[in-house]
Amino acid sequence: MTVRAPTGRDGEISIRPAQRADLLAIVSIEKQSFPQPWPYDAFETFLEEPAFLVAECNGAVAGYVVADVTQTVGRRLGHVKDIAVHPDRRGEGVGSALLSRSLSVLAAYGADTVKLEVRRSNERAKRLYREFGFDSLRLVPGYYQDDEDAIVMIRQLNS
């Protein structure tokens, strides 16, 4: 299912499930976005996840989100594992559209809570997550390979 959402420059973006044909573009965005990017095969393992989504603008992948749902002690926990937007598309609402759609998919698959980790220094991402109702839960010292701390953020979904 493809969902269309407004965006700044081109009128609209399309959000749809990721496909194998998208992986090279996804890996390229990942490498431009993070100091320790995921490898190709890491994305490949999530292809069947319903909340592995891409945003398209003018037929090109503009961003992606990788999320899943796992069963934990009597609850279903959604986990946003990775989200990024092509540098040329940042500030146009692509990340917001991806996050919004992924939260809907996670809820549809039974998640009652969603968590994510974000670099302590990533103010832009933390601001976006707070806009979506995420609250800081705890600090994880040295979480990333370069020893930067992560902040675990959590959000309850409406039942």
Backbone as CSV, one residue per row, in Angstrom:
resi,resn,N_x,N_y,N_z,CA_x,CA_y,CA_z,C_x,C_y,C_z
1,MET,0.842,-1.176,0.000,0.000,0.000,0.000,0.888,1.241,0.000
2,THR,0.588,2.150,-0.880,1.329,3.407,-0.975,0.488,4.516,-0.369
3,VAL,1.118,5.329,0.469,0.435,6.454,1.093,1.102,7.726,0.596
4,ARG,0.316,8.695,0.217,0.870,9.967,-0.245,0.745,11.003,0.860
5,ALA,1.755,11.833,0.980,1.766,12.879,2.001,2.347,14.145,1.393
6,PRO,1.904,15.318,1.867,2.474,16.559,1.342,3.922,16.712,1.773
7,THR,4.689,17.394,0.952,6.058,17.733,1.294,6.366,19.111,0.722
8,GLY,7.448,19.676,1.136,7.773,21.044,0.801,7.957,21.347,-0.663
9,ARG,8.910,20.732,-1.326,9.348,21.184,-2.633,8.551,20.618,-3.803
10,ASP,8.171,19.357,-3.753,7.600,18.716,-4.931,6.122,18.387,-4.815
11,GLY,5.447,18.877,-3.803,4.021,18.658,-3.687,3.644,17.441,-2.889
12,GLU,4.267,16.269,-3.138,3.921,15.091,-2.354,5.027,14.056,-2.410
13,ILE,4.980,13.188,-1.424,5.872,12.033,-1.385,5.001,10.790,-1.293
14,SER,5.557,9.669,-1.674,4.870,8.389,-1.554,5.608,7.562,-0.508
15,ILE,4.854,6.942,0.375,5.420,6.038,1.372,4.929,4.639,1.023
16,ARG,5.861,3.697,0.915,5.499,2.327,0.559,6.496,1.363,1.202
17,PRO,6.142,0.065,1.238,7.098,-0.923,1.759,8.378,-0.947,0.925
18,ALA,9.490,-1.150,1.598,10.780,-1.248,0.904,10.825,-2.526,0.088
19,GLN,11.544,-2.453,-1.024,11.741,-3.605,-1.905,13.230,-3.798,-2.120
20,ARG,13.581,-5.001,-2.544,14.996,-5.310,-2.805,15.614,-4.280,-3.758
21,ALA,14.876,-3.834,-4.743,15.393,-2.865,-5.722,15.737,-1.520,-5.084
22,ASP,15.236,-1.255,-3.875,15.507,0.004,-3.181,16.806,-0.018,-2.377
23,LEU,17.370,-1.197,-2.159,18.456,-1.329,-1.185,19.697,-0.505,-1.508
24,LEU,20.085,-0.408,-2.750,21.276,0.394,-3.074,21.057,1.862,-2.720
25,ALA,19.877,2.394,-3.020,19.572,3.785,-2.675,19.523,3.957,-1.153
26,ILE,18.950,2.980,-0.463,18.871,3.040,1.007,20.269,3.050,1.611
27,VAL,21.129,2.159,1.140,22.498,2.088,1.665,23.248,3.385,1.371
28,SER,23.016,3.974,0.221,23.654,5.249,-0.113,23.226,6.346,0.869
29,ILE,21.929,6.427,1.156,21.433,7.417,2.121,22.010,7.133,3.502
30,GLU,22.061,5.871,3.872,22.623,5.472,5.172,24.067,5.958,5.310
31,LYS,24.864,5.744,4.271,26.283,6.134,4.311,26.448,7.648,4.394
32,GLN,25.519,8.390,3.798,25.587,9.848,3.855,25.058,10.398,5.177
33,SER,24.405,9.556,5.951,23.712,10.022,7.148,24.380,9.655,8.460
34,PHE,25.141,8.562,8.490,25.641,8.061,9.769,27.124,7.735,9.726
35,PRO,27.843,8.008,10.830,29.273,7.705,10.865,29.574,6.200,10.884
36,GLN,28.646,5.394,11.406,28.796,3.934,11.371,27.573,3.342,10.667
37,PRO,27.564,3.405,9.324,26.371,2.968,8.585,26.155,1.461,8.649
38,TRP,24.889,1.081,8.571,24.546,-0.337,8.435,25.038,-0.825,7.080
39,PRO,25.470,-2.094,6.999,25.825,-2.666,5.703,24.581,-3.120,4.934
40,TYR,24.752,-3.364,3.674,23.678,-3.803,2.781,22.913,-4.979,3.373
41,ASP,23.644,-5.998,3.824,22.978,-7.219,4.291,22.141,-7.001,5.544
42,ALA,22.442,-5.985,6.328,21.606,-5.681,7.498,20.215,-5.236,7.035
43,PHE,20.162,-4.408,6.014,18.866,-3.976,5.472,18.130,-5.151,4.832
44,GLU,18.885,-6.006,4.170,18.299,-7.160,3.498,17.501,-8.032,4.474
45,THR,17.984,-8.165,5.693,17.312,-9.022,6.681,15.953,-8.472,7.107
46,PHE,15.703,-7.189,6.883,14.439,-6.575,7.304,13.422,-6.428,6.169
47,LEU,13.743,-6.917,4.987,12.859,-6.703,3.833,11.431,-7.198,4.039
48,GLU,11.233,-8.212,4.823,9.888,-8.751,5.040,9.137,-8.031,6.163
49,GLU,9.791,-7.128,6.878,9.131,-6.404,7.969,8.148,-5.385,7.384
50,PRO,6.913,-5.389,7.864,5.919,-4.460,7.310,6.237,-2.988,7.585
51,ALA,7.082,-2.713,8.583,7.419,-1.325,8.890,8.814,-0.945,8.372
52,PHE,9.291,-1.639,7.351,10.478,-1.209,6.612,9.916,-0.474,5.401
53,LEU,9.932,0.840,5.482,9.258,1.692,4.510,10.238,2.635,3.825
54,VAL,9.896,3.026,2.600,10.667,4.056,1.906,9.738,5.199,1.527
55,ALA,10.329,6.366,1.437,9.638,7.543,0.918,10.224,7.815,-0.458
56,GLU,9.347,8.061,-1.425,9.774,8.402,-2.776,9.333,9.809,-3.117
57,CYS,10.206,10.543,-3.775,9.886,11.855,-4.337,10.339,11.816,-5.792
58,ASN,9.440,12.105,-6.694,9.758,12.082,-8.133,10.397,10.765,-8.572
59,GLY,9.922,9.649,-8.022,10.405,8.332,-8.417,11.717,7.902,-7.803
60,ALA,12.318,8.736,-6.948,13.595,8.384,-6.316,13.397,8.210,-4.813
61,VAL,14.133,7.271,-4.230,14.064,7.056,-2.786,14.640,8.280,-2.082
62,ALA,13.826,8.884,-1.228,14.234,10.096,-0.505,14.530,9.816,0.963
63,GLY,14.121,8.656,1.448,14.353,8.308,2.836,13.761,6.950,3.137
64,TYR,14.015,6.468,4.342,13.532,5.145,4.734,13.431,5.079,6.255
65,VAL,12.670,4.095,6.707,12.595,3.774,8.126,12.573,2.256,8.249
66,VAL,13.301,1.731,9.223,13.300,0.308,9.536,12.747,0.176,10.947
67,ALA,11.644,-0.558,11.079,11.041,-0.769,12.388,10.410,-2.148,12.423
68,ASP,10.274,-2.701,13.619,9.626,-3.998,13.758,8.907,-4.072,15.101
69,VAL,8.213,-5.185,15.306,7.486,-5.435,16.550,7.973,-6.760,17.120
70,THR,8.302,-6.764,18.409,8.704,-7.996,19.083,7.851,-8.198,20.327
71,GLN,7.697,-9.451,20.689,6.947,-9.803,21.895,7.893,-9.713,23.092
72,THR,7.485,-8.978,24.112,8.246,-8.905,25.356,7.271,-9.100,26.499
73,VAL,7.666,-9.760,27.526,6.890,-9.992,28.741,5.446,-9.466,28.676
74,GLY,4.614,-10.160,27.930,3.204,-9.820,27.863,2.850,-8.595,27.037
75,ARG,3.804,-8.007,26.358,3.539,-6.807,25.563,4.180,-6.954,24.197
76,ARG,3.702,-6.159,23.265,4.312,-6.106,21.935,4.982,-4.739,21.804
77,LEU,6.289,-4.782,21.648,7.102,-3.568,21.624,7.526,-3.247,20.199
78,GLY,7.185,-2.051,19.740,7.669,-1.562,18.459,9.055,-0.963,18.656
79,HIS,9.907,-1.112,17.662,11.274,-0.596,17.748,11.631,0.064,16.419
80,VAL,11.820,1.374,16.450,12.328,2.088,15.287,13.841,1.933,15.332
81,LYS,14.367,1.136,14.425,15.783,0.774,14.444,16.661,1.747,13.665
82,ASP,16.101,2.320,12.594,16.901,3.187,11.724,15.941,4.053,10.909
83,ILE,16.276,5.307,10.776,15.501,6.216,9.937,16.464,7.269,9.397
84,ALA,16.350,7.559,8.122,17.223,8.569,7.528,16.564,9.149,6.289
85,VAL,16.954,10.370,5.983,16.460,11.098,4.817,17.666,11.562,4.011
86,HIS,17.548,11.470,2.698,18.624,11.940,1.819,18.955,13.387,2.179
87,PRO,20.235,13.742,2.237,20.613,15.119,2.609,19.918,16.203,1.791
88,ASP,19.652,15.950,0.514,18.985,16.944,-0.328,17.505,17.090,-0.025
89,ARG,16.935,16.183,0.769,15.504,16.177,1.062,15.183,16.509,2.521
90,ARG,16.196,16.791,3.301,15.957,17.099,4.711,15.232,18.430,4.849
91,GLY,14.371,18.515,5.853,13.618,19.735,6.098,12.356,19.861,5.263
92,GLU,12.002,18.811,4.511,10.815,18.846,3.647,9.659,18.019,4.199
93,GLY,9.808,17.437,5.376,8.741,16.625,5.953,8.833,15.146,5.642
94,VAL,9.893,14.724,4.973,10.044,13.313,4.618,10.189,12.464,5.885
95,GLY,11.043,12.879,6.796,11.235,12.122,8.038,9.951,12.040,8.854
96,SER,9.227,13.144,8.933,7.949,13.146,9.658,6.951,12.185,9.025
97,ALA,6.876,12.195,7.699,5.948,11.297,7.004,6.323,9.836,7.250
98,LEU,7.608,9.525,7.182,8.061,8.159,7.438,7.764,7.728,8.874
99,LEU,8.085,8.590,9.833,7.857,8.241,11.233,6.373,8.060,11.514
100,SER,5.553,8.946,10.987,4.113,8.858,11.187,3.561,7.541,10.645
101,ARG,3.947,7.216,9.420,3.442,5.972,8.810,3.963,4.748,9.551
102,SER,5.225,4.764,9.971,5.770,3.596,10.672,5.055,3.385,12.007
103,LEU,4.721,4.456,12.701,3.986,4.316,13.968,2.614,3.701,13.727
104,SER,1.964,4.085,12.629,0.665,3.492,12.278,0.802,2.002,11.986
105,VAL,1.826,1.629,11.241,2.047,0.219,10.914,2.354,-0.577,12.184
106,LEU,3.210,-0.038,13.047,3.545,-0.735,14.291,2.295,-0.941,15.147
107,ALA,1.447,0.070,15.228,0.194,-0.054,15.984,-0.702,-1.118,15.363
108,ALA,-0.781,-1.140,14.035,-1.611,-2.129,13.344,-1.111,-3.552,13.593
109,TYR,0.165,-3.701,13.858,0.751,-5.006,14.154,0.837,-5.275,15.657
110,GLY,0.085,-4.508,16.437,-0.101,-4.826,17.847,0.830,-4.172,18.843
111,ALA,1.717,-3.298,18.387,2.611,-2.632,19.340,1.819,-1.667,20.210
112,ASP,2.055,-1.714,21.515,1.428,-0.741,22.404,2.418,0.321,22.851
113,THR,3.692,0.043,22.668,4.764,0.970,23.006,5.808,0.910,21.895
114,VAL,6.434,2.048,21.611,7.499,2.098,20.608,8.725,2.729,21.252
115,LYS,9.877,2.128,20.979,11.131,2.694,21.478,12.073,2.946,20.322
116,LEU,13.064,3.771,20.591,14.138,4.018,19.638,15.347,4.517,20.404
117,GLU,16.487,4.458,19.750,17.715,5.010,20.312,18.173,6.138,19.404
118,VAL,18.697,7.184,20.017,19.174,8.326,19.245,20.481,8.816,19.866
119,ARG,21.379,9.244,19.003,22.646,9.797,19.510,22.364,10.990,20.410
120,ARG,23.095,11.062,21.475,22.935,12.170,22.417,23.130,13.516,21.729
121,SER,24.000,13.566,20.710,24.314,14.823,20.021,23.336,15.174,18.904
122,ASN,22.405,14.300,18.567,21.538,14.512,17.403,20.291,15.316,17.797
123,GLU,20.476,16.611,17.912,19.388,17.490,18.366,18.207,17.511,17.400
124,ARG,18.495,17.495,16.120,17.417,17.538,15.117,16.502,16.318,15.246
125,ALA,17.100,15.134,15.373,16.304,13.906,15.518,15.543,13.910,16.840
126,LYS,16.189,14.311,17.912,15.503,14.336,19.212,14.310,15.282,19.178
127,ARG,14.443,16.403,18.499,13.336,17.355,18.363,12.167,16.707,17.599
128,LEU,12.472,16.005,16.503,11.438,15.315,15.733,10.727,14.289,16.607
129,TYR,11.481,13.490,17.327,10.872,12.446,18.157,10.006,13.044,19.258
130,ARG,10.452,14.134,19.853,9.619,14.798,20.874,8.322,15.318,20.258
131,GLU,8.385,15.827,19.027,7.174,16.291,18.338,6.173,15.154,18.146
132,PHE,6.669,13.935,18.052,5.815,12.761,17.889,5.460,12.102,19.220
133,GLY,5.758,12.757,20.318,5.343,12.254,21.621,6.306,11.299,22.295
134,PHE,7.518,11.189,21.792,8.512,10.340,22.447,9.103,11.081,23.644
135,ASP,9.326,10.349,24.716,9.965,10.894,25.913,11.271,10.156,26.155
136,SER,12.252,10.865,26.716,13.519,10.232,27.072,13.285,9.274,28.224
137,LEU,13.818,8.064,28.091,13.666,7.049,29.117,14.945,6.892,29.923
138,ARG,16.062,6.737,29.198,17.343,6.552,29.893,18.503,6.826,28.934
139,LEU,19.667,6.999,29.515,20.910,7.194,28.777,21.658,5.868,28.755
140,VAL,22.201,5.510,27.602,23.023,4.308,27.486,24.436,4.768,27.130
141,PRO,25.332,4.797,28.118,26.697,5.262,27.866,27.425,4.377,26.851
142,GLY,28.147,5.026,25.927,28.985,4.309,24.968,28.241,3.375,24.035
143,TYR,27.010,3.648,23.726,26.170,2.764,22.911,26.711,2.592,21.492
144,TYR,27.194,3.669,20.909,27.651,3.621,19.521,29.120,3.245,19.442
145,GLN,29.538,2.743,18.256,30.917,2.286,18.057,31.943,3.351,18.399
146,ASP,31.611,4.609,18.170,32.554,5.683,18.461,32.449,6.134,19.914
147,ASP,31.749,5.356,20.737,31.605,5.567,22.178,30.639,6.684,22.558
148,GLU,29.901,7.219,21.573,28.903,8.226,21.917,27.739,7.557,22.646
149,ASP,27.162,8.310,23.576,26.003,7.825,24.326,24.752,7.856,23.459
150,ALA,23.820,6.976,23.797,22.496,6.984,23.170,21.469,7.368,24.216
151,ILE,20.416,7.983,23.754,19.251,8.219,24.594,18.162,7.283,24.087
152,VAL,17.621,6.476,24.975,16.485,5.627,24.630,15.239,6.478,24.836
153,MET,14.435,6.544,23.790,13.195,7.299,23.859,12.042,6.329,23.655
154,ILE,10.906,6.641,24.273,9.767,5.725,24.258,8.475,6.509,24.070
155,ARG,7.510,5.834,23.445,6.195,6.446,23.247,5.127,5.374,23.382
156,GLN,4.086,5.693,24.104,2.927,4.814,24.197,2.061,5.064,22.972
157,LEU,1.512,3.995,22.401,0.576,4.135,21.292,-0.828,4.015,21.840
158,ASN,-1.772,4.677,21.189,-3.166,4.584,21.607,-3.691,3.186,21.334
159,SER,-4.405,2.663,22.284,-4.968,1.313,22.126,-6.242,1.352,21.343
